[in-house]
């Protein structure tokens, strides 16, 4: 029970008693249903998933025992590389720093309007917006769908980044997740220097820690995110480091980031909510696909896999619409050209 509670708090920053396991860990439910038990299912998933090891990158990660992945200049390097790739594509328009104001998903008036711009007409909308943001952007005729989207709650988290110089701390671990009976507002401590020592300062010996603070308990301890006192968050983080790690030294650097509505809250019944929304989209023939962290998994791997699953069918639809002869044999295509 404690293991489950700590893990859930570390992933969702929420009280495990309010969350549904089928929404949070659908793979565990599938393992239990298919194999008769979670442990047996985990073993089968390791031995009966050869597709995963067809990728050279995946084989290298498995062989070397990777548990986490990062980039030389931080995780931001990945989305920036994607952005640069899209900028270079001749058939892609990128709108930066342009919040979406309105989305219409009914044919024939499918369009997206960004701040300060005119409606951009399109054939289909793939939304990775958080559910609560998408709810405010959909036109008024989608009030039923918007009300369901608005029911998906999000939690606020403060990320406290600490750097210490010349301290005696040599724990080689990912970190520690704290149960709610210890200190509800402190979710966990990450040992950044143990995971990625490459990011330590090259100029002096240092050790870095990150603390996740708040979550479902944010408002109770710090008030609303707009007016909260960061010094209180810093004080609580330093107290936790001293209490649980025995570090009483003053950090050489301390930075507090407030991440508002950053993690979706998969409450009991979440999967049924999502199924109902998908049913509305299908029955109303809305030109909308839902991806992102709000619906089918909050982790980065979940978001990537679900984006592929929900956008690959669009390729066939668009090809049939704009390239109806794409499936013809080369000789037949040449014959058609000659006839023209």
BELCORHU-V874486 format. One line per field, one symbol per residue. burial: # if it has 9 or more other C-alpha atoms within 8 Angstrom, else .. A space follows every 50 residues. Layout:
BEGIN
burial: ???
END
This chain:
BEGIN
burial: ....######.#####..######.#.##.##..####.###.#...... ..#....##.#...............#........##............# ######...#####.........####..###.##.###...#.###### .##############........#..####..#############....# ....###############..##.#.......##.##..###........ #..#.#.##.########.##.##..#..##....#############.. .##..##..##......###............#.......
END
